[in-house]
Structure formats: C-alpha cells, structure tokens
Amino acid sequence: MVSTCTFLYAAGVTPGTNKISPSDGPVVQLSQYTVSASANQTNGGYTTGGGTYIAGTQATLDATPNEGWAFINWTEFGSQVSADATCDIKVESDRSLTANFVKQFLITVSSGPANGGYTTGGNTYPSGEKVTLRAYPNNGWVFSKWTENGKTVSTSETYSTHVDASHNLLANFVSTVGLPMYKVPSFKIYPNPTDGQLIIENSSHSQAMITEISLVNAAGECVYRKNENFSDKMVIDIAGSKPGMYNLRILLTDGKFTNYKIMLTD
C-alpha cells in the first residue's frame, strides 16, 4: 500500500542513505514504501536493511547466518529474489522478503590405514544436500568398505548420501602385498587376489570333499553360493561382484568348515 508524507521535505533524504528524515526546504509530497526483511528461522540468522524508503530509491538488505547455519537465498512469497546474502532492490512498492537459512553439518572422511589411500568429499554441507564421498587406494592396496563407528556404511568406493547430520566416516583399505594362497587340508585356492576367476583344487587327491562354497562381502551379505560335491578341481566365477575383501566359506562333507579371505580386484 502506498503511503504519502506531507510533513517531509524533498531535501530531507539523509545523505548517504535512502531513508527519510526531516530537513529544511520546500515542502513537497513524497511517496514512501515499507521494505520488511525477516528470517525463515530466528535461530538461523538475522537480517538488516528493512525500513521505510522513498519511492524509486534503493534498499540494501543483508542476511547473516548464525554459527552452524548457512544462508540459502532471499525469497518473496515463495519465489527467489536473490541467492546473494547482500540483496539490492529498487523500491517501487511495499516489499516483504525472507532470508532463508538452513542447518549445516560437518562430514569428516579419513583413511584407515593412512597409507592405504586417500579420500575426497569431506566438508561442511547444508542439511538436505547430496554429498558424494570417494576413496582412492594407493598402489598395493585395495578399498574394502566405508565404516562409521565400526559399522559398515557402504562397500562401494563412491558413496553418495543426503546430509541430515554430522558424520565421521572411515575408508578402509587392505594391502594386497603378501596375501597367501590359502590351503584347506589337501586343497589350494588361487589366484588371490583375483579379478574374478577363483580355482579350488585338490592337489593331493585326498578323499576330503567340498560340499558347499559361499562368498560373503564386508556387509555380511552372501553374494555367491554353490552346492556341489567335488574332490579334484573346481573353477568359480565371482567377477559379477564388486571389488573388495570377501570371506570364502568352504563346507566339507564331514560337516567341518573353514573361512578364508579373498581379495577381488577390478
């Protein structure tokens, strides 16, 4: 709504501002408008610059986030006016702008062990933003899994999530140097590491027989299972699984079983 002022003077604009103040000079009728500035959440930050301005002048609004919050944008009736914390508008009508603030969270990433590789993606992010973390193994190492407080979060080198809280994630790496060719009594398993094909062989031709083979990933999920009695040689293909460290469980016909670590590479 337009307001008129008949008790102010044209010369009464305070030098260096667009706000009205009385002064000596010829009396004229001036149009003035109200510019209001508020925060969407009072604990998120504060605004300055709201007030009464002469028509045609410029209003400068500033939004300052509190600690732990981030400024997103200025909106008016749900539509964005500016993505800058400092917003200049020409005053031609009453205006009502809202500074939108959002909670920020810290995403921390690290490597375990430190010489196993490096990570990217750690930073401070506003709530709801999608963040992508990546783990890069050094030579002689392979990525195993992402964990937080010892709990597996992902077994993929690239892990994406929407931020809803602060997190401290660890990229786990495993050395490929010196991984042995494991032996079940009278059996050998090779190659290890493998890029997909795994050979289980009875080199001594003993009577010990394998009745079941299963492969379990770092999250405890069984990604491969084969039920078949054999005593000489068997070739299994696990190339369809993601690279990483797996537990190979071998069950013998006498009911005994054993577990071995298998490293699957790209």
NORLINWO-V587708 format. One line per field, one symbol per residue. ss: DSSP state (H for helix, E for strand, L for the rest). psi: psi as a letter, one per 30 degrees, with the letter a starting at -180 (. if undefined). burial: I if it has 24 or more other ideal C-beta (glycine too) atoms within 12 Angstrom, else O. A space follows every 10 residues. Layout:
ss->???
psi->???
burial->???
This chain:
ss->LLEEELLLEH HHELLLLLEE LLLLLLELLE EEEEEEEEEL LLLLEEEELL EEEELLLEEE EEEEELLLEE EEEEEELLEE EELLLEEEEE LLLLEEEEEE EEEEEEEEEE EELHHHEEEE LLEEEELLLE EEEEEEELLL EEEEEEEELL EEEELLLEEE EELLLLEEEE EEEEELLLLL LLEELLEEEE LLLELLEEEE EELLLLLLLE EEEEEELLLL LEEEEEEEEE LLEEEEELLL LLLEEEEEEE EELLLLEEEE EEEELL
psi->kkkkjfglle ggkkkflglk kllklkklkk kllkjkklkf kfffalllfk aklkkflkkj kkkjklkglk kelkljhfkk ekgkejkkkk jglkkjkkkk kkkklkjkkl kjlegfalll fkakklkfkk kkkkkjklkg lkkelkljhf kkekgkekkk lkkflkljkk jkkkkfkgkl jlkljgllkl ljllgekkkj kjffhlfkkk fkkkkkafgg kjfkkkjkkl fdkkkkjgff lkkakljjkk klfgflllkk kkjkl.
burial->OOOOIOOIOO OIIOOOOIII OOOOOOOOOI IIIIIIIIII IOOIIIIOII IIIIIOIOII IIIOIOOOII IIIIIIOOOO IIOOIOIOIO IOOOIIIIII IIIIIOIOII IIOOOIIIIO IIOOIIIOOO IIIIIOIOOO IIIIIIIIOO OIIIIIIOIO IOIOOOIOII IIIIIIOOIO OIOIOOIOII OIIIOIOIII IIOOOOOIII OIIIIIIIOO OOIIOIOOOO OOOIOIOIOO IIIIIIIIII IIOOOOOIOI IIIIIO
